[in-house]
Amino acid sequence: MALSRVLLNLTTNALKFTERGGVEISCAARQPPRIEFSVTDTGPGINPNAFVSLYEPFRLARGHGGYRFSGTGLGLAISRKLVGAMGSELKVDTGDWGTRFYFELELPVLPTPGSHAVAR
């Protein structure tokens, strides 16, 4: 449930701030059993000065120089806490190409369908 909430929050933010281009949600296998989840957009990016308060709830919106960021910040604040509670860290890369939020989780390996563990 926490993973779904984080991906929903990050995707909603990405859609909100992407006027042209698109939003990509992806996951990639890392060193097993770790999976990297990411949400990348082609928006204007995040002003480097905003990083000081990026994860603080109830930030005031500022927009100049082509950069924008959320007016409340609740989604990012909640997402950061949830990712931390799952044992990871929410990271961000940004520039004039857009923004990418990502994190890795260690997930249990499930047996493939049709395989049976045999007790002896």
A tleap script that builds the chain and sets N, CA, C and O, in Angstrom:
source leaprc.protein.ff14SB
mol = sequence {
  NMET ALA LEU SER ARG VAL LEU LEU ASN LEU
  THR THR ASN ALA LEU LYS PHE THR GLU ARG
  GLY GLY VAL GLU ILE SER CYS ALA ALA ARG
  GLN PRO PRO ARG ILE GLU PHE SER VAL THR
  ASP THR GLY PRO GLY ILE ASN PRO ASN ALA
  PHE VAL SER LEU TYR GLU PRO PHE ARG LEU
  ALA ARG GLY HIE GLY GLY TYR ARG PHE SER
  GLY THR GLY LEU GLY LEU ALA ILE SER ARG
  LYS LEU VAL GLY ALA MET GLY SER GLU LEU
  LYS VAL ASP THR GLY ASP TRP GLY THR ARG
  PHE TYR PHE GLU LEU GLU LEU PRO VAL LEU
  PRO THR PRO GLY SER HIE ALA VAL ALA CARG
}
set mol.1.N position { 0.818 -1.182 0.000 }
set mol.1.CA position { 0.000 0.000 0.000 }
set mol.1.C position { 0.875 1.266 0.000 }
set mol.1.O position { 0.575 2.227 -0.707 }
set mol.2.N position { 1.947 1.262 0.787 }
set mol.2.CA position { 2.836 2.426 0.846 }
set mol.2.C position { 3.500 2.672 -0.505 }
set mol.2.O position { 3.624 3.819 -0.935 }
set mol.3.N position { 3.925 1.611 -1.171 }
set mol.3.CA position { 4.558 1.746 -2.487 }
set mol.3.C position { 3.582 2.380 -3.482 }
set mol.3.O position { 3.962 3.263 -4.251 }
set mol.4.N position { 2.339 1.931 -3.466 }
set mol.4.CA position { 1.318 2.503 -4.356 }
set mol.4.C position { 1.114 3.986 -4.086 }
set mol.4.O position { 0.996 4.777 -5.022 }
set mol.5.N position { 1.071 4.366 -2.819 }
set mol.5.CA position { 0.856 5.766 -2.448 }
set mol.5.C position { 2.019 6.635 -2.938 }
set mol.5.O position { 1.800 7.722 -3.472 }
set mol.6.N position { 3.257 6.154 -2.756 }
set mol.6.CA position { 4.423 6.926 -3.189 }
set mol.6.C position { 4.399 7.115 -4.701 }
set mol.6.O position { 4.585 8.229 -5.192 }
set mol.7.N position { 4.172 6.036 -5.439 }
set mol.7.CA position { 4.163 6.148 -6.898 }
set mol.7.C position { 3.022 7.044 -7.381 }
set mol.7.O position { 3.191 7.786 -8.349 }
set mol.8.N position { 1.869 6.985 -6.722 }
set mol.8.CA position { 0.754 7.863 -7.073 }
set mol.8.C position { 1.114 9.328 -6.812 }
set mol.8.O position { 0.870 10.183 -7.663 }
set mol.9.N position { 1.691 9.622 -5.649 }
set mol.9.CA position { 2.085 10.999 -5.322 }
set mol.9.C position { 3.110 11.541 -6.316 }
set mol.9.O position { 2.970 12.658 -6.813 }
set mol.10.N position { 4.136 10.749 -6.602 }
set mol.10.CA position { 5.183 11.203 -7.516 }
set mol.10.C position { 4.640 11.393 -8.931 }
set mol.10.O position { 5.011 12.343 -9.620 }
set mol.11.N position { 3.767 10.494 -9.358 }
set mol.11.CA position { 3.190 10.591 -10.698 }
set mol.11.C position { 2.258 11.793 -10.814 }
set mol.11.O position { 2.268 12.497 -11.824 }
set mol.12.N position { 1.459 12.025 -9.785 }
set mol.12.CA position { 0.560 13.182 -9.785 }
set mol.12.C position { 1.356 14.478 -9.887 }
set mol.12.O position { 1.000 15.368 -10.659 }
set mol.13.N position { 2.436 14.587 -9.110 }
set mol.13.CA position { 3.291 15.773 -9.191 }
set mol.13.C position { 3.894 15.927 -10.584 }
set mol.13.O position { 3.903 17.022 -11.146 }
set mol.14.N position { 4.396 14.828 -11.137 }
set mol.14.CA position { 5.026 14.876 -12.458 }
set mol.14.C position { 4.018 15.334 -13.512 }
set mol.14.O position { 4.347 16.159 -14.364 }
set mol.15.N position { 2.810 14.811 -13.462 }
set mol.15.CA position { 1.783 15.213 -14.429 }
set mol.15.C position { 1.404 16.687 -14.266 }
set mol.15.O position { 1.178 17.394 -15.248 }
set mol.16.N position { 1.340 17.133 -13.023 }
set mol.16.CA position { 0.954 18.506 -12.728 }
set mol.16.C position { 1.940 19.510 -13.324 }
set mol.16.O position { 1.540 20.597 -13.742 }
set mol.17.N position { 3.224 19.155 -13.366 }
set mol.17.CA position { 4.246 20.099 -13.791 }
set mol.17.C position { 4.847 19.780 -15.154 }
set mol.17.O position { 5.911 20.295 -15.498 }
set mol.18.N position { 4.180 18.941 -15.926 }
set mol.18.CA position { 4.667 18.612 -17.261 }
set mol.18.C position { 3.651 19.077 -18.289 }
set mol.18.O position { 2.605 18.454 -18.471 }
set mol.19.N position { 3.969 20.177 -18.959 }
set mol.19.CA position { 3.072 20.710 -19.982 }
set mol.19.C position { 3.370 20.106 -21.342 }
set mol.19.O position { 2.459 19.931 -22.152 }
set mol.20.N position { 4.635 19.783 -21.608 }
set mol.20.CA position { 5.039 19.178 -22.878 }
set mol.20.C position { 5.891 17.957 -22.585 }
set mol.20.O position { 6.577 17.888 -21.565 }
set mol.21.N position { 5.835 17.004 -23.490 }
set mol.21.CA position { 6.624 15.795 -23.299 }
set mol.21.C position { 5.802 14.746 -22.597 }
set mol.21.O position { 4.676 14.464 -23.010 }
set mol.22.N position { 6.337 14.163 -21.546 }
set mol.22.CA position { 5.610 13.096 -20.891 }
set mol.22.C position { 6.143 12.750 -19.520 }
set mol.22.O position { 7.070 13.370 -18.998 }
set mol.23.N position { 5.517 11.733 -18.961 }
set mol.23.CA position { 5.871 11.210 -17.645 }
set mol.23.C position { 6.094 9.712 -17.809 }
set mol.23.O position { 5.300 9.025 -18.451 }
set mol.24.N position { 7.169 9.217 -17.230 }
set mol.24.CA position { 7.481 7.788 -17.317 }
set mol.24.C position { 7.611 7.214 -15.912 }
set mol.24.O position { 8.346 7.741 -15.077 }
set mol.25.N position { 6.894 6.134 -15.667 }
set mol.25.CA position { 6.992 5.387 -14.415 }
set mol.25.C position { 7.703 4.088 -14.763 }
set mol.25.O position { 7.287 3.374 -15.675 }
set mol.26.N position { 8.765 3.782 -14.047 }
set mol.26.CA position { 9.500 2.567 -14.393 }
set mol.26.C position { 10.045 1.873 -13.156 }
set mol.26.O position { 10.154 2.456 -12.077 }
set mol.27.N position { 10.378 0.615 -13.351 }
set mol.27.CA position { 11.092 -0.136 -12.322 }
set mol.27.C position { 12.152 -0.966 -13.025 }
set mol.27.O position { 11.974 -1.391 -14.166 }
set mol.28.N position { 13.242 -1.185 -12.336 }
set mol.28.CA position { 14.362 -1.921 -12.912 }
set mol.28.C position { 14.991 -2.783 -11.834 }
set mol.28.O position { 15.151 -2.354 -10.691 }
set mol.29.N position { 15.344 -3.997 -12.210 }
set mol.29.CA position { 16.016 -4.892 -11.280 }
set mol.29.C position { 17.423 -4.367 -11.017 }
set mol.29.O position { 18.146 -4.011 -11.948 }
set mol.30.N position { 17.795 -4.323 -9.776 }
set mol.30.CA position { 19.154 -3.997 -9.370 }
set mol.30.C position { 19.740 -5.268 -8.784 }
set mol.30.O position { 19.273 -6.362 -9.100 }
set mol.31.N position { 20.725 -5.150 -7.960 }
set mol.31.CA position { 21.286 -6.365 -7.376 }
set mol.31.C position { 20.190 -7.058 -6.585 }
set mol.31.O position { 19.663 -6.489 -5.629 }
set mol.32.N position { 19.835 -8.296 -6.976 }
set mol.32.CA position { 18.707 -8.977 -6.327 }
set mol.32.C position { 18.891 -9.043 -4.821 }
set mol.32.O position { 20.001 -9.278 -4.344 }
set mol.33.N position { 17.846 -8.844 -4.086 }
set mol.33.CA position { 16.439 -8.685 -4.491 }
set mol.33.C position { 15.992 -7.224 -4.518 }
set mol.33.O position { 14.865 -6.926 -4.122 }
set mol.34.N position { 16.842 -6.314 -4.972 }
set mol.34.CA position { 16.505 -4.882 -4.973 }
set mol.34.C position { 15.893 -4.477 -6.314 }
set mol.34.O position { 16.313 -4.930 -7.378 }
set mol.35.N position { 14.881 -3.604 -6.223 }
set mol.35.CA position { 14.210 -3.047 -7.394 }
set mol.35.C position { 14.262 -1.529 -7.266 }
set mol.35.O position { 13.985 -0.979 -6.200 }
set mol.36.N position { 14.619 -0.854 -8.361 }
set mol.36.CA position { 14.582 0.605 -8.376 }
set mol.36.C position { 13.283 1.055 -9.033 }
set mol.36.O position { 12.941 0.606 -10.127 }
set mol.37.N position { 12.567 1.941 -8.357 }
set mol.37.CA position { 11.348 2.542 -8.874 }
set mol.37.C position { 11.661 3.995 -9.190 }
set mol.37.O position { 12.373 4.656 -8.433 }
set mol.38.N position { 11.135 4.501 -10.305 }
set mol.38.CA position { 11.377 5.898 -10.640 }
set mol.38.C position { 10.195 6.500 -11.383 }
set mol.38.O position { 9.455 5.813 -12.087 }
set mol.39.N position { 10.043 7.806 -11.202 }
set mol.39.CA position { 9.070 8.605 -11.942 }
set mol.39.C position { 9.853 9.774 -12.532 }
set mol.39.O position { 10.449 10.569 -11.806 }
set mol.40.N position { 9.840 9.865 -13.864 }
set mol.40.CA position { 10.600 10.873 -14.577 }
set mol.40.C position { 9.652 11.710 -15.425 }
set mol.40.O position { 8.757 11.175 -16.079 }
set mol.41.N position { 9.852 13.026 -15.411 }
set mol.41.CA position { 9.032 13.894 -16.255 }
set mol.41.C position { 9.913 14.784 -17.117 }
set mol.41.O position { 11.118 14.900 -16.893 }
set mol.42.N position { 9.291 15.408 -18.103 }
set mol.42.CA position { 9.998 16.321 -18.999 }
set mol.42.C position { 9.608 17.765 -18.709 }
set mol.42.O position { 9.653 18.618 -19.595 }
set mol.43.N position { 9.227 18.032 -17.469 }
set mol.43.CA position { 8.845 19.384 -17.060 }
set mol.43.C position { 10.043 20.310 -16.967 }
set mol.43.O position { 11.138 19.958 -17.408 }
set mol.44.N position { 9.845 21.490 -16.399 }
set mol.44.CA position { 10.896 22.503 -16.349 }
set mol.44.C position { 11.999 22.246 -15.328 }
set mol.44.O position { 12.979 22.990 -15.285 }
set mol.45.N position { 11.862 21.229 -14.522 }
set mol.45.CA position { 12.861 20.963 -13.493 }
set mol.45.C position { 12.552 21.714 -12.214 }
set mol.45.O position { 11.586 22.474 -12.140 }
set mol.46.N position { 13.375 21.493 -11.215 }
set mol.46.CA position { 13.188 22.115 -9.902 }
set mol.46.C position { 14.326 23.104 -9.684 }
set mol.46.O position { 15.495 22.774 -9.883 }
set mol.47.N position { 13.978 24.298 -9.281 }
set mol.47.CA position { 14.968 25.330 -8.993 }
set mol.47.C position { 15.909 24.811 -7.907 }
set mol.47.O position { 15.443 24.365 -6.858 }
set mol.48.N position { 17.220 24.857 -8.133 }
set mol.48.CA position { 18.172 24.380 -7.119 }
set mol.48.C position { 17.991 25.041 -5.752 }
set mol.48.O position { 18.273 24.420 -4.727 }
set mol.49.N position { 17.527 26.284 -5.722 }
set mol.49.CA position { 17.289 26.968 -4.449 }
set mol.49.C position { 16.143 26.342 -3.660 }
set mol.49.O position { 16.046 26.545 -2.450 }
set mol.50.N position { 15.282 25.588 -4.324 }
set mol.50.CA position { 14.130 24.975 -3.664 }
set mol.50.C position { 14.499 23.707 -2.902 }
set mol.50.O position { 13.691 23.213 -2.115 }
set mol.51.N position { 15.697 23.167 -3.115 }
set mol.51.CA position { 16.067 21.910 -2.470 }
set mol.51.C position { 16.120 22.005 -0.952 }
set mol.51.O position { 15.939 20.999 -0.265 }
set mol.52.N position { 16.363 23.180 -0.425 }
set mol.52.CA position { 16.425 23.366 1.023 }
set mol.52.C position { 15.093 22.988 1.675 }
set mol.52.O position { 15.070 22.419 2.767 }
set mol.53.N position { 13.998 23.303 1.008 }
set mol.53.CA position { 12.671 23.049 1.593 }
set mol.53.C position { 11.834 22.089 0.757 }
set mol.53.O position { 10.615 22.035 0.921 }
set mol.54.N position { 12.462 21.337 -0.130 }
set mol.54.CA position { 11.727 20.490 -1.075 }
set mol.54.C position { 10.776 19.510 -0.397 }
set mol.54.O position { 9.670 19.285 -0.888 }
set mol.55.N position { 11.193 18.928 0.720 }
set mol.55.CA position { 10.379 17.900 1.382 }
set mol.55.C position { 9.604 18.427 2.583 }
set mol.55.O position { 9.003 17.643 3.318 }
set mol.56.N position { 9.607 19.725 2.791 }
set mol.56.CA position { 8.863 20.297 3.906 }
set mol.56.C position { 7.393 20.474 3.512 }
set mol.56.O position { 7.097 20.966 2.423 }
set mol.57.N position { 6.477 20.075 4.393 }
set mol.57.CA position { 5.063 20.292 4.078 }
set mol.57.C position { 4.701 21.771 4.152 }
set mol.57.O position { 5.328 22.539 4.881 }
set mol.58.N position { 3.696 22.155 3.399 }
set mol.58.CA position { 3.127 23.503 3.402 }
set mol.58.C position { 4.110 24.577 2.956 }
set mol.58.O position { 4.155 25.665 3.531 }
set mol.59.N position { 4.906 24.263 1.913 }
set mol.59.CA position { 5.764 25.275 1.306 }
set mol.59.C position { 4.905 26.234 0.506 }
set mol.59.O position { 3.839 25.855 0.020 }
set mol.60.N position { 5.349 27.452 0.367 }
set mol.60.CA position { 4.678 28.419 -0.489 }
set mol.60.C position { 5.183 28.248 -1.912 }
set mol.60.O position { 6.369 28.002 -2.128 }
set mol.61.N position { 4.297 28.375 -2.867 }
set mol.61.CA position { 4.677 28.217 -4.271 }
set mol.61.C position { 5.479 29.430 -4.736 }
set mol.61.O position { 5.156 30.570 -4.402 }
set mol.62.N position { 6.509 29.167 -5.497 }
set mol.62.CA position { 7.294 30.224 -6.122 }
set mol.62.C position { 7.514 29.792 -7.562 }
set mol.62.O position { 7.711 28.607 -7.830 }
set mol.63.N position { 7.483 30.710 -8.460 }
set mol.63.CA position { 7.740 30.354 -9.849 }
set mol.63.C position { 8.430 31.490 -10.575 }
set mol.63.O position { 7.834 32.540 -10.814 }
set mol.64.N position { 9.683 31.277 -10.923 }
set mol.64.CA position { 10.404 32.248 -11.731 }
set mol.64.C position { 11.551 31.538 -12.419 }
set mol.64.O position { 12.010 30.492 -11.960 }
set mol.65.N position { 12.006 32.101 -13.505 }
set mol.65.CA position { 13.120 31.503 -14.231 }
set mol.65.C position { 12.770 30.168 -14.858 }
set mol.65.O position { 13.662 29.362 -15.123 }
set mol.66.N position { 11.487 29.914 -15.103 }
set mol.66.CA position { 11.084 28.676 -15.741 }
set mol.66.C position { 10.950 27.499 -14.798 }
set mol.66.O position { 10.562 26.414 -15.231 }
set mol.67.N position { 11.262 27.679 -13.513 }
set mol.67.CA position { 11.145 26.595 -12.554 }
set mol.67.C position { 9.845 26.742 -11.773 }
set mol.67.O position { 9.383 27.854 -11.516 }
set mol.68.N position { 9.255 25.593 -11.397 }
set mol.68.CA position { 8.056 25.608 -10.567 }
set mol.68.C position { 8.152 24.449 -9.583 }
set mol.68.O position { 8.843 23.463 -9.837 }
set mol.69.N position { 7.466 24.573 -8.478 }
set mol.69.CA position { 7.313 23.432 -7.583 }
set mol.69.C position { 6.036 23.567 -6.803 }
set mol.69.O position { 5.420 24.632 -6.778 }
set mol.70.N position { 5.640 22.497 -6.170 }
set mol.70.CA position { 4.330 22.389 -5.548 }
set mol.70.C position { 4.050 23.487 -4.544 }
set mol.70.O position { 4.961 24.030 -3.919 }
set mol.71.N position { 2.766 23.806 -4.401 }
set mol.71.CA position { 2.362 24.833 -3.460 }
set mol.71.C position { 2.202 24.331 -2.044 }
set mol.71.O position { 2.270 25.131 -1.111 }
set mol.72.N position { 1.991 23.039 -1.841 }
set mol.72.CA position { 1.814 22.543 -0.482 }
set mol.72.C position { 2.932 21.624 -0.050 }
set mol.72.O position { 3.363 21.684 1.102 }
set mol.73.N position { 3.413 20.781 -0.933 }
set mol.73.CA position { 4.512 19.904 -0.582 }
set mol.73.C position { 4.116 18.663 0.192 }
set mol.73.O position { 4.979 17.867 0.559 }
set mol.74.N position { 2.838 18.482 0.446 }
set mol.74.CA position { 2.428 17.305 1.223 }
set mol.74.C position { 2.780 15.999 0.528 }
set mol.74.O position { 3.226 15.057 1.182 }
set mol.75.N position { 2.587 15.925 -0.783 }
set mol.75.CA position { 2.875 14.684 -1.507 }
set mol.75.C position { 4.316 14.253 -1.366 }
set mol.75.O position { 4.586 13.079 -1.112 }
set mol.76.N position { 5.251 15.181 -1.525 }
set mol.76.CA position { 6.666 14.843 -1.393 }
set mol.76.C position { 7.039 14.536 0.048 }
set mol.76.O position { 7.828 13.627 0.304 }
set mol.77.N position { 6.476 15.288 0.994 }
set mol.77.CA position { 6.769 15.037 2.414 }
set mol.77.C position { 6.298 13.642 2.813 }
set mol.77.O position { 7.023 12.898 3.472 }
set mol.78.N position { 5.084 13.298 2.409 }
set mol.78.CA position { 4.535 11.975 2.723 }
set mol.78.C position { 5.334 10.891 2.007 }
set mol.78.O position { 5.661 9.864 2.602 }
set mol.79.N position { 5.647 11.114 0.737 }
set mol.79.CA position { 6.397 10.114 -0.030 }
set mol.79.C position { 7.759 9.848 0.584 }
set mol.79.O position { 8.185 8.697 0.679 }
set mol.80.N position { 8.440 10.896 0.998 }
set mol.80.CA position { 9.760 10.723 1.610 }
set mol.80.C position { 9.666 9.895 2.890 }
set mol.80.O position { 10.490 9.013 3.130 }
set mol.81.N position { 8.656 10.185 3.708 }
set mol.81.CA position { 8.480 9.431 4.955 }
set mol.81.C position { 8.133 7.966 4.682 }
set mol.81.O position { 8.645 7.069 5.352 }
set mol.82.N position { 7.271 7.730 3.707 }
set mol.82.CA position { 6.892 6.352 3.381 }
set mol.82.C position { 8.078 5.559 2.825 }
set mol.82.O position { 8.288 4.405 3.199 }
set mol.83.N position { 8.843 6.176 1.941 }
set mol.83.CA position { 10.025 5.497 1.391 }
set mol.83.C position { 11.012 5.197 2.523 }
set mol.83.O position { 11.601 4.116 2.557 }
set mol.84.N position { 11.194 6.134 3.436 }
set mol.84.CA position { 12.064 5.899 4.594 }
set mol.84.C position { 11.557 4.760 5.463 }
set mol.84.O position { 12.347 3.946 5.942 }
set mol.85.N position { 10.249 4.694 5.673 }
set mol.85.CA position { 9.661 3.624 6.479 }
set mol.85.C position { 9.839 2.258 5.814 }
set mol.85.O position { 9.845 1.229 6.490 }
set mol.86.N position { 9.984 2.255 4.480 }
set mol.86.CA position { 10.219 0.996 3.760 }
set mol.86.C position { 11.706 0.667 3.674 }
set mol.86.O position { 12.089 -0.300 3.016 }
set mol.87.N position { 12.550 1.470 4.335 }
set mol.87.CA position { 13.976 1.175 4.403 }
set mol.87.C position { 14.805 1.729 3.263 }
set mol.87.O position { 15.868 1.192 2.953 }
set mol.88.N position { 14.336 2.796 2.635 }
set mol.88.CA position { 15.082 3.363 1.517 }
set mol.88.C position { 15.125 4.880 1.643 }
set mol.88.O position { 14.709 5.436 2.659 }
set mol.89.N position { 15.629 5.546 0.611 }
set mol.89.CA position { 15.743 7.000 0.586 }
set mol.89.C position { 15.213 7.503 -0.750 }
set mol.89.O position { 15.592 6.994 -1.804 }
set mol.90.N position { 14.339 8.501 -0.704 }
set mol.90.CA position { 13.812 9.121 -1.916 }
set mol.90.C position { 14.863 10.088 -2.447 }
set mol.90.O position { 15.280 11.006 -1.741 }
set mol.91.N position { 15.293 9.882 -3.692 }
set mol.91.CA position { 16.336 10.704 -4.307 }
set mol.91.C position { 15.750 11.451 -5.491 }
set mol.91.O position { 14.699 11.079 -6.014 }
set mol.92.N position { 16.438 12.508 -5.913 }
set mol.92.CA position { 15.956 13.316 -7.035 }
set mol.92.C position { 17.120 13.778 -7.898 }
set mol.92.O position { 18.174 14.161 -7.389 }
set mol.93.N position { 16.918 13.739 -9.203 }
set mol.93.CA position { 17.795 14.347 -10.196 }
set mol.93.C position { 16.924 15.324 -10.970 }
set mol.93.O position { 15.779 15.005 -11.290 }
set mol.94.N position { 17.443 16.509 -11.276 }
set mol.94.CA position { 16.643 17.490 -11.999 }
set mol.94.C position { 17.535 18.385 -12.832 }
set mol.94.O position { 18.721 18.558 -12.547 }
set mol.95.N position { 16.943 18.944 -13.855 }
set mol.95.CA position { 17.655 19.864 -14.733 }
set mol.95.C position { 16.680 20.433 -15.737 }
set mol.95.O position { 15.467 20.289 -15.584 }
set mol.96.N position { 17.211 21.087 -16.779 }
set mol.96.CA position { 16.308 21.652 -17.777 }
set mol.96.C position { 15.631 20.581 -18.621 }
set mol.96.O position { 14.739 20.897 -19.408 }
set mol.97.N position { 16.030 19.334 -18.476 }
set mol.97.CA position { 15.425 18.198 -19.161 }
set mol.97.C position { 14.196 17.672 -18.423 }
set mol.97.O position { 13.385 16.959 -19.015 }
set mol.98.N position { 14.042 18.011 -17.137 }
set mol.98.CA position { 12.934 17.510 -16.337 }
set mol.98.C position { 13.394 17.101 -14.950 }
set mol.98.O position { 14.410 17.584 -14.450 }
set mol.99.N position { 12.631 16.202 -14.334 }
set mol.99.CA position { 12.934 15.752 -12.973 }
set mol.99.C position { 12.712 14.254 -12.872 }
set mol.99.O position { 11.798 13.700 -13.483 }
set mol.100.N position { 13.565 13.609 -12.089 }
set mol.100.CA position { 13.448 12.171 -11.833 }
set mol.100.C position { 13.535 11.937 -10.333 }
set mol.100.O position { 14.549 12.243 -9.706 }
set mol.101.N position { 12.453 11.384 -9.755 }
set mol.101.CA position { 12.462 10.930 -8.369 }
set mol.101.C position { 12.615 9.417 -8.413 }
set mol.101.O position { 11.981 8.750 -9.231 }
set mol.102.N position { 13.460 8.870 -7.529 }
set mol.102.CA position { 13.691 7.419 -7.560 }
set mol.102.C position { 14.123 6.907 -6.186 }
set mol.102.O position { 14.578 7.662 -5.327 }
set mol.103.N position { 13.961 5.598 -6.016 }
set mol.103.CA position { 14.343 4.926 -4.779 }
set mol.103.C position { 14.441 3.437 -5.065 }
set mol.103.O position { 13.862 2.936 -6.029 }
set mol.104.N position { 15.181 2.737 -4.214 }
set mol.104.CA position { 15.313 1.274 -4.328 }
set mol.104.C position { 14.669 0.620 -3.118 }
set mol.104.O position { 14.741 1.128 -2.000 }
set mol.105.N position { 14.037 -0.519 -3.368 }
set mol.105.CA position { 13.467 -1.321 -2.285 }
set mol.105.C position { 13.958 -2.750 -2.408 }
set mol.105.O position { 14.182 -3.260 -3.506 }
set mol.106.N position { 14.120 -3.382 -1.263 }
set mol.106.CA position { 14.425 -4.803 -1.251 }
set mol.106.C position { 13.096 -5.526 -1.125 }
set mol.106.O position { 12.386 -5.379 -0.131 }
set mol.107.N position { 12.770 -6.309 -2.148 }
set mol.107.CA position { 11.491 -7.013 -2.171 }
set mol.107.C position { 11.731 -8.515 -2.119 }
set mol.107.O position { 12.722 -9.009 -2.658 }
set mol.108.N position { 10.834 -9.234 -1.477 }
set mol.108.CA position { 11.006 -10.693 -1.404 }
set mol.108.C position { 10.869 -11.326 -2.786 }
set mol.108.O position { 10.067 -10.891 -3.612 }
set mol.109.N position { 11.657 -12.344 -3.011 }
set mol.109.CA position { 11.591 -13.089 -4.264 }
set mol.109.C position { 10.458 -14.097 -4.147 }
set mol.109.O position { 10.414 -14.901 -3.215 }
set mol.110.N position { 9.548 -14.041 -5.102 }
set mol.110.CA position { 8.422 -14.974 -5.101 }
set mol.110.C position { 8.712 -16.111 -6.057 }
set mol.110.O position { 9.384 -15.908 -7.068 }
set mol.111.N position { 8.215 -17.312 -5.758 }
set mol.111.CA position { 8.425 -18.416 -6.691 }
set mol.111.C position { 7.689 -18.141 -7.999 }
set mol.111.O position { 6.637 -17.503 -8.013 }
set mol.112.N position { 8.254 -18.628 -9.081 }
set mol.112.CA position { 7.605 -18.455 -10.381 }
set mol.112.C position { 6.364 -19.338 -10.438 }
set mol.112.O position { 6.334 -20.400 -9.816 }
set mol.113.N position { 5.336 -18.911 -11.179 }
set mol.113.CA position { 4.112 -19.723 -11.273 }
set mol.113.C position { 4.437 -21.117 -11.802 }
set mol.113.O position { 5.220 -21.272 -12.739 }
set mol.114.N position { 3.838 -22.107 -11.203 }
set mol.114.CA position { 4.032 -23.484 -11.634 }
set mol.114.C position { 5.164 -24.193 -10.920 }
set mol.114.O position { 5.260 -25.418 -11.004 }
set mol.115.N position { 6.029 -23.465 -10.216 }
set mol.115.CA position { 7.094 -24.138 -9.485 }
set mol.115.C position { 6.564 -24.518 -8.112 }
set mol.115.O position { 5.792 -23.777 -7.505 }
set mol.116.N position { 6.975 -25.650 -7.644 }
set mol.116.CA position { 6.511 -26.135 -6.353 }
set mol.116.C position { 7.701 -26.474 -5.479 }
set mol.116.O position { 8.640 -27.148 -5.903 }
set mol.117.N position { 7.639 -25.996 -4.268 }
set mol.117.CA position { 8.659 -26.391 -3.301 }
set mol.117.C position { 8.289 -27.761 -2.760 }
set mol.117.O position { 7.162 -27.982 -2.316 }
set mol.118.N position { 9.223 -28.657 -2.799 }
set mol.118.CA position { 8.956 -30.020 -2.334 }
set mol.118.C position { 9.666 -30.234 -1.006 }
set mol.118.O position { 10.883 -30.080 -0.904 }
set mol.119.N position { 8.896 -30.587 -0.002 }
set mol.119.CA position { 9.471 -30.879 1.313 }
set mol.119.C position { 9.936 -32.321 1.318 }
set mol.119.O position { 9.212 -33.210 0.870 }
set mol.120.N position { 11.126 -32.558 1.817 }
set mol.120.CA position { 11.645 -33.938 1.881 }
set mol.120.C position { 12.000 -34.291 3.292 }
set mol.120.O position { 12.452 -35.406 3.554 }
savepdb mol mol.pdb
quit
